[in-house]
């Protein structure tokens, strides 16, 4: 996990709003075998964060065998909110 957002190669950073078509096109160019799944999920959170202007933070949660885990996030606030929700049930 990253404590601060990283910018996918070739994508704008610094709070720029990303056009959804560009985000999906860039994601579509990502090879299925590379990078590892964790990096791909992190890229999805970054694209989502850059595409939805109102999103202060973004995270992806996976539920497996009744366990919830944040597998990717754009910042510590998103992670803290997820963990609070997990504790609350």
Secondary structure, DSSP 8 states (H G I E B T S, - for coil): --SS----TTS--TT----HHHHHHHHHTS-SSSS-HHHHHHHHHHHHHHH-TT-S--EEEEEETTEEEEEEESSHHHHHHHHHHHHH-
